[in-house]
Amino acid sequence: MNNLIKKYRINELSPEDLSELKRSTNAMDNQDLERLILDDWLHEEIDTSSVDDKLLQKIKSKIDQGVKPQSNRFSLILRWTQLAAAVLLPVFVILSFYLYHENTTLLSNEIVVETGQGERASVTLPDGSIASLNSESRLVYLPKDYNKKERNIHFGGEGYFQVKHNMDIPFFINAQGLQVKVLGTKFNLLVRKTDRTAELALEEGRVSLLSTHTNKQVILNKNQKAILDYATGNITVVYDEHIKDISAWRRGDMVFRNTPLSQVIRTIEVNYNVRIKIESEDYLNDPFTSTLPVTNLNEVLEVLEHSYHLRAVINGKEIYLK
């Protein structure tokens, strides 16, 4: 604590130090705080080299005038304590105001977590819920409002959510064309502006999905997937026994089971930030089943070449399959 006060006096407190100083002062009772101030006042060497000598002498003279000779040593110490408190109290008032201002500013700002191409991130929200973000995704929430009456976030991209169960404080995800409401569950959400549809795949619990375009709402149960059509606002619900394949990107895989090749190519493009053109568009509706890596484009292209007897020609971020 003494070290923190010293660092505060010479303006070398880090944000972490400032938080620790606040916690320490709030935890102390008045007597302990008084003893701390007295000890710091009587024993700490303070650098006065930057203070004008005449001003310093004037301050000393005023203190001397205010301290009358006392036969009782305790009275002298008490007087010094009063003077110390008079000097340091404004300092602590200013410090408290500063801490309050900094905390208020922090809480009023949005927290934004964003991933670029090929990046992934995991975010632990204030209630303990965990959001894992896939490539090119964005999550935003406001700390001062989160986890009070509601748990609200805004999201775009692809993410896997492990939401802490709380019957009293629902969890909302606001995204393009939809709103998700849960109380506690695990699910994968894919909602990109460049796609024609959004998808929610539920692994555990129950989820409410609302189309903000039509106000149509569906309730999903375990192993169900909802597909929202942006153009119409309609929601289709299907059962998927391999629901966990959808979030395989979390372990470094892309899993496809009888998936149209056009969708496979789209997934590869997003993951590797490339553009893929295929010579014969007749292949695009072919069902494709395989597990592809998310970190090895050459291996991905080799699988496509062998599967469809094609040859990949790479030109920067453009790939031509012929």
Sequence and secondary structure as in RCSB ss.txt:
>XXXX:A:sequence
MNNLIKKYRINELSPEDLSELKRSTNAMDNQDLERLILDDWLHEEIDTSSVDDKLLQKIKSKIDQGVKPQSNRFS
LILRWTQLAAAVLLPVFVILSFYLYHENTTLLSNEIVVETGQGERASVTLPDGSIASLNSESRLVYLPKDYNKKE
RNIHFGGEGYFQVKHNMDIPFFINAQGLQVKVLGTKFNLLVRKTDRTAELALEEGRVSLLSTHTNKQVILNKNQK
AILDYATGNITVVYDEHIKDISAWRRGDMVFRNTPLSQVIRTIEVNYNVRIKIESEDYLNDPFTSTLPVTNLNEV
LEVLEHSYHLRAVINGKEIYLK
>XXXX:A:secstr
 HHHHHHHHTT   HHHHHHHHHHHHHS HHHHHHHHHHHHHH     TTS HHHHHHHHHHHHHH    S HHH
HHHHHHHHHHHHHHHHHHHHHHHHHHHHHHHHHS EEEE  TT  EEEE TTS EEEE SS EEEE TTTBTTTB
EEEEEEEEEEEE    SSS EEEEETTEEEEESS EEEEEE TTSSEEEEEEEES EEEEETTT  EEEE TTEE
EEEETTT  EEEEE TTGGGGGGGGGTEEEEEEEEHHHHHHHHHHHHT EEEES GGGGGSEEEEEEESS HHHH
HHHHHHHHT  EEEETTEEEE 
